[in-house]
Amino acid sequence: MFDVDLHGMDQDLLKIGAVIAYLFGSIPFGLILTKFAGLGDIRSIGSGSIGATNVLRTGNKSLAAATLILDALKGGAALLLGRFIISPDGQLICGVAVLLGHLFPIWLGFRGGKGVATGLGVLIATNPLAGAACCAVWLVMAKLFEISSLAGLTTFAAAPLLVWAITGSDTLVVMAAIIAALVFIRHYENIMRLLAGTEPRIGQK
């Protein structure tokens, strides 16, 4: 367990790291891949999201898998960049910043993905065992209900508890809770559809 000491860090370096993490997070891999594949603008179909679930609605599983992996990698890479360039505490700022970039990219009108893959990438890089536990929750829920948003929401609702049980770190729990809150905010429309019983299943166009 450790406390975050932002005052003890180089504030300019922390700000630069946060900006870099945000910009890295805002790279819209789903949009880029589908455009290069000649599938048009992914934002014009399904939920309008740039994430892997919406890419899957094009019917191209390979592109959806690539989007999932790249979105997760950018989350993990930004956190590790913060850890090794700034400090173990600074990595938490970068972890939140990269997710903000993915959810609210400045050059896409602040409307990006839903944050599940990127958030999981951050958690895996923070603590591999806790991240793996969260991935397991997603896989079980996706298998049982075949609804991506429900799997993601359940995963991040459980994430702070899993992080606490595995790491015992109050600081990491706070970061997991912030990430979970951001994911829930971005899933507002999905939550409304879940309550109405109209949320599409995985792969449904």
C-alpha positions as CSV (number, residue, x, y, z in Angstrom):
1,M,0.0,0.0,0.0
2,F,1.3,3.5,-0.8
3,D,0.1,7.1,-0.9
4,V,0.3,9.2,-4.0
5,D,2.8,12.0,-3.6
6,L,2.2,14.4,-6.5
7,H,3.9,17.3,-4.8
8,G,7.2,15.3,-4.6
9,M,7.3,14.9,-8.4
10,D,8.5,17.1,-11.1
11,Q,5.3,19.0,-11.9
12,D,6.3,19.9,-15.5
13,L,7.2,16.3,-16.2
14,L,3.9,15.1,-14.7
15,K,2.0,17.5,-16.9
16,I,3.9,16.5,-20.0
17,G,3.4,12.8,-19.2
18,A,-0.4,13.3,-18.7
19,V,-0.7,15.2,-22.0
20,I,1.3,12.5,-23.9
21,A,-0.9,9.8,-22.3
22,Y,-4.0,11.6,-23.3
23,L,-2.9,12.1,-26.9
24,F,-1.8,8.5,-27.1
25,G,-5.2,7.4,-25.8
26,S,-7.0,9.5,-28.3
27,I,-5.5,7.5,-31.3
28,P,-8.7,6.0,-32.8
29,F,-7.4,2.6,-33.9
30,G,-10.9,1.3,-34.7
31,L,-11.6,4.3,-37.0
32,I,-8.1,4.1,-38.6
33,L,-8.3,0.4,-39.3
34,T,-11.8,0.3,-40.7
35,K,-11.0,3.3,-43.0
36,F,-7.8,1.6,-44.3
37,A,-9.8,-1.6,-44.9
38,G,-12.3,0.3,-47.0
39,L,-15.2,-0.1,-44.6
40,G,-15.9,3.6,-44.3
41,D,-16.5,5.5,-41.1
42,I,-17.1,3.2,-38.2
43,R,-18.9,6.1,-36.4
44,S,-21.8,5.8,-39.0
45,I,-22.9,2.3,-37.9
46,G,-24.1,0.6,-34.7
47,S,-23.4,2.6,-31.6
48,G,-21.2,5.1,-33.4
49,S,-18.3,4.1,-31.1
50,I,-14.7,3.6,-32.4
51,G,-14.1,0.5,-30.2
52,A,-13.8,-3.2,-31.0
53,T,-17.4,-4.1,-30.3
54,N,-18.6,-1.7,-33.0
55,V,-15.9,-2.7,-35.4
56,L,-17.2,-6.3,-35.0
57,R,-20.5,-5.1,-36.4
58,T,-18.8,-4.6,-39.8
59,G,-18.5,-8.4,-39.8
60,N,-14.6,-8.2,-39.9
61,K,-13.5,-10.2,-36.8
62,S,-9.8,-9.7,-37.6
63,L,-10.2,-5.9,-37.5
64,A,-12.2,-6.1,-34.3
65,A,-9.5,-8.2,-32.7
66,A,-6.8,-5.9,-33.9
67,T,-8.7,-2.9,-32.5
68,L,-9.2,-4.7,-29.1
69,I,-5.5,-5.5,-28.9
70,L,-4.3,-2.0,-29.9
71,D,-6.7,-0.2,-27.6
72,A,-5.5,-2.4,-24.7
73,L,-1.9,-1.9,-25.6
74,K,-2.1,1.9,-25.7
75,G,-3.6,1.8,-22.2
76,G,-0.8,-0.4,-20.9
77,A,1.9,1.5,-22.7
78,A,0.9,4.9,-21.4
79,L,0.8,3.6,-17.8
80,L,4.2,2.0,-18.2
81,L,5.6,5.1,-19.7
82,G,4.4,7.0,-16.7
83,R,5.9,4.4,-14.3
84,F,9.4,4.5,-15.9
85,I,9.6,8.1,-17.0
86,I,7.9,9.8,-14.1
87,S,7.4,7.6,-11.0
88,P,5.3,4.8,-9.6
89,D,2.8,7.4,-8.5
90,G,2.9,9.3,-11.7
91,Q,1.8,6.2,-13.6
92,L,-1.6,6.5,-12.0
93,I,-2.1,10.0,-13.6
94,C,-1.0,8.6,-16.9
95,G,-3.4,5.7,-16.6
96,V,-6.4,8.0,-16.1
97,A,-5.2,10.4,-18.8
98,V,-4.9,7.7,-21.5
99,L,-8.4,6.5,-20.7
100,L,-9.7,10.1,-21.0
101,G,-8.0,10.4,-24.3
102,H,-9.7,7.2,-25.6
103,L,-13.1,8.2,-24.3
104,F,-13.0,11.9,-25.2
105,P,-10.5,12.4,-28.1
106,I,-10.2,16.1,-28.9
107,W,-10.1,15.6,-32.7
108,L,-13.2,13.5,-32.8
109,G,-15.5,16.0,-31.0
110,F,-14.7,14.3,-27.7
111,R,-16.7,11.2,-28.7
112,G,-14.5,8.1,-28.7
113,G,-14.7,4.6,-27.5
114,K,-16.3,3.1,-24.4
115,G,-13.1,2.4,-22.6
116,V,-13.3,-1.3,-21.8
117,A,-10.2,-2.5,-23.7
118,T,-8.1,0.5,-22.8
119,G,-9.2,0.4,-19.2
120,L,-8.3,-3.3,-19.0
121,G,-4.9,-2.5,-20.6
122,V,-4.3,0.0,-17.8
123,L,-5.3,-2.5,-15.1
124,I,-3.2,-5.3,-16.6
125,A,-0.1,-3.0,-16.7
126,T,-0.8,-1.8,-13.2
127,N,-1.1,-5.3,-11.7
128,P,-1.2,-8.3,-14.1
129,L,-3.0,-10.6,-11.7
130,A,-5.8,-8.0,-11.0
131,G,-6.0,-7.2,-14.7
132,A,-6.3,-10.9,-15.5
133,A,-9.1,-11.3,-12.9
134,C,-11.0,-8.4,-14.6
135,C,-10.5,-10.0,-18.0
136,A,-11.9,-13.3,-16.6
137,V,-15.0,-11.5,-15.4
138,W,-15.6,-10.0,-18.8
139,L,-15.2,-13.3,-20.6
140,V,-17.6,-15.1,-18.2
141,M,-20.2,-12.4,-18.5
142,A,-19.8,-12.2,-22.3
143,K,-20.2,-16.0,-22.6
144,L,-23.3,-16.1,-20.4
145,F,-25.2,-13.1,-21.8
146,E,-23.5,-12.3,-25.1
147,I,-23.9,-8.5,-24.5
148,S,-20.6,-6.6,-24.6
149,S,-21.7,-3.6,-22.6
150,L,-23.1,-5.7,-19.8
151,A,-19.9,-7.6,-19.6
152,G,-17.9,-4.4,-19.6
153,L,-20.0,-2.7,-16.9
154,T,-20.0,-5.8,-14.7
155,T,-16.2,-6.0,-15.1
156,F,-15.5,-2.4,-14.0
157,A,-18.1,-2.5,-11.3
158,A,-16.0,-5.5,-9.9
159,A,-12.6,-4.0,-10.7
160,P,-12.1,-1.9,-7.5
161,L,-13.0,-4.9,-5.3
162,L,-10.7,-7.2,-7.3
163,V,-7.9,-4.8,-7.2
164,W,-8.3,-4.4,-3.4
165,A,-8.5,-8.1,-2.8
166,I,-5.4,-8.8,-4.9
167,T,-3.1,-5.8,-4.2
168,G,-4.4,-4.4,-0.9
169,S,-3.5,-0.9,-2.2
170,D,-5.9,1.9,-1.5
171,T,-4.2,4.0,-4.2
172,L,-4.8,1.4,-6.9
173,V,-8.4,0.9,-5.7
174,V,-9.0,4.6,-6.1
175,M,-7.5,4.5,-9.7
176,A,-9.7,1.5,-10.5
177,A,-12.7,3.3,-9.2
178,I,-12.0,6.4,-11.3
179,I,-11.6,4.2,-14.4
180,A,-14.8,2.4,-13.6
181,A,-16.7,5.7,-13.1
182,L,-15.4,7.0,-16.5
183,V,-16.4,3.7,-18.2
184,F,-19.9,3.9,-16.7
185,I,-20.3,7.6,-17.8
186,R,-19.4,6.6,-21.4
187,H,-21.8,3.7,-21.3
188,Y,-24.8,5.9,-20.3
189,E,-26.7,5.1,-23.6
190,N,-25.9,1.4,-23.2
191,I,-27.3,1.4,-19.7
192,M,-30.5,3.0,-20.9
193,R,-30.8,0.3,-23.6
194,L,-30.0,-2.5,-21.1
195,L,-32.8,-1.2,-18.9
196,A,-35.2,-1.1,-21.9
197,G,-34.1,-4.5,-23.0
198,T,-33.0,-3.2,-26.4
199,E,-29.2,-3.6,-26.1
200,P,-27.8,-5.6,-29.1
201,R,-25.8,-8.7,-28.6
202,I,-22.2,-9.2,-29.5
203,G,-21.7,-9.1,-33.3
204,Q,-25.3,-8.1,-34.0
205,K,-25.5,-5.4,-36.7
